[in-house]
Amino acid sequence: MKLKYFAWLRDSLGCDSETIVLPKEIRNVGMLLDWLPTQDERFRKAFEYIDVVLVSVNSHYAEREYPVHDEDEVLLTPPIAGG
């Protein structure tokens, strides 16, 4: 699975994208978001405010129930304020 990060999430994780191997028990966005912070400290810290992050799977907005697969591209985009 290709993960792409934007805004402060990208800064917190120290990269703009990475490829992970999705465990077979992870079947939807919610499971993915719950699983990632258990993988290492940088995910745990970066995902502290994950509830405000918009998720897109293969260019489709995705709620927690949206299915995910190992070949998907998942974008994680925090809200951005401008002025």
JOBEL-V679449 format. One record per backbone hydrogen bond with DSSP energy under -1.0 kcal/mol. NH is the residue of the N-H (numbers start at 1). CO is the residue of the C=O. If there is no record, write none. Layout:
nh->NH co->CO
nh->NH co->CO
This chain:
nh->2 co->72
nh->3 co->18
nh->4 co->74
nh->5 co->16
nh->6 co->76
nh->9 co->6
nh->11 co->7
nh->12 co->8
nh->13 co->9
nh->14 co->10
nh->15 co->10
nh->18 co->3
nh->20 co->1
nh->26 co->23
nh->29 co->66
nh->30 co->64
nh->32 co->28
nh->33 co->29
nh->34 co->30
nh->35 co->31
nh->36 co->32
nh->38 co->35
nh->39 co->36
nh->44 co->40
nh->45 co->41
nh->46 co->42
nh->47 co->43
nh->48 co->45
nh->50 co->47
nh->52 co->49
nh->53 co->50
nh->54 co->77
nh->56 co->75
nh->57 co->60
nh->58 co->73
nh->60 co->57
nh->62 co->55
nh->66 co->63
nh->68 co->27
nh->72 co->69
nh->74 co->2
nh->75 co->56
nh->76 co->4
nh->77 co->54
